[in-house]
Amino acid sequence: MTLANSGTIASAVDPKVRDYVNARLKEELRPIKDDLIAIKIAISDVRAADERELADIKGLVVKIQSVLQLSRGRVEQIAEKLGDED
């Protein structure tokens, strides 16, 4: 079975019936469209939060790397200033 083009079918349907069908479809699809918009916004918010968290983690990694590159003597000096006896 081959489906006809919607334009061809629309011209064969009474304008009032076509307007009714279009209005009903719009009414039925509106909640779905609203839900899709809400999902899109939520996904965008999650992505933004993930990017912020990733930036925070990258910052911590840089700090850890800089600490790991300190000499033993420098680490001992810092420990003394912090009052760490070990």
Summary of the structure (lengths in Angstrom):
residues: 86
radius of gyration: 31.9
end to end distance: 84.1
largest distance: 91.9
contacts: 147
relative contact order: 0.04
helix: 84%
strand: 0%
